[in-house]
Amino acid sequence: MDAASIGFGAQMKKKLDDHKVQGAYFDSAIPKDLTQFGMIPEFVGRFPVIVSTRGLTESDLIDILTEPKNSLIKQYKYLFGMNDVTLHVSDCALSEIAKTAFSRGSGARGLRSITEKVLMSTMFVVPSLPNVHTAYLDALAVRGERNPILLKNSLTVEQYETSLKEGKTIDDIEHAEVVCLNSMADFDLEEEAA
């Protein structure tokens, strides 16, 4: 039964939702295809070259987050640096941000909104906490399972990651806490008491 299907509920023979399959079709497009699509021949004749583009992959999105001179991650590191706080973004967090943007279909334009949503509460809390030196972002924070982690006093990123590998929870690690807007209110209460 190899008959062509017609109509809204028809099953396509090729999986055009797959970016690789769709890209292969676009690569082989010729001017005749554009006129059959509905463009007038006079307009198509003015195209000196027909070029197809491919969608961004998750690794492309990670590169966009980190590599350009004014990349998003560098911008956020600078913003946190204004308060003498280092922003550490783990590789799993970068991957999760890219996966989220890819699954939404928002591409590179969606990276800023995803990153902004994850770091918003942290940007409000950090300036009021003088003993915080690092904000740690990982995949759990990006997925929304919890907020980013604040590292305080003498706890380094390496020590924190080692503690996690040993099976400790955040509550068990001294000088590490989850970002909470209530911690800002607690800090204000401590200042008023002093």
Steps between C-alpha positions, in 0.01 A plus 500: 500500500726777374223742400549868577292638786306820460346732759573648840534169682716342229817317595807641327739252341802695624552624851526875437497575873856363510740791445750282312242371252356847449850645451580238235191604304583869530858433382371355174258786423519648151328810348225282354406392856454862603269574207297187580479625858331815370770759439480676166777412250605866463574514872678163509711600197657781705649256752864448400539210744254289697636399839334297772567535870479241770358535849730540796595190694542481876879526468455812284284653772763424765761669280274806468468512880874492564724585206419844356681801642180629657330165569213465746703313758777761486239775546356330808848437642569872460171592672574273795859625505372851570405365846830311539324168436618240253239327288586136435291329234556124481514314170178319587328837551615622158376178345164530678453862386574392141261201526224724630545753218517220242187328630308830499614566145607849601860458386760755603238764577361290783832463682479840670148449636585154635820623667328812634220297655746270676727776635241769583458420870875450539572846358267653761635307799876514439563875553358483854716207614856612570654157570391343166784465250353263237162429343493142368262409218437136407244296307263462796470877525442537126225235505334688788538218751673746736669841491872559437747445784689771687848412622615693807814565700783256422306238296638479145326369191735202492426412863127533436511274192714245685249495786216436254695213340547349845121484530442792736188710465499878496373504859804294606753732336611781727501852344272400210135598478223517245402848383187610681336841496421444868875501573499864393222573751696312769804715423289818537372376837858436616600854399204650688589301812861623492 
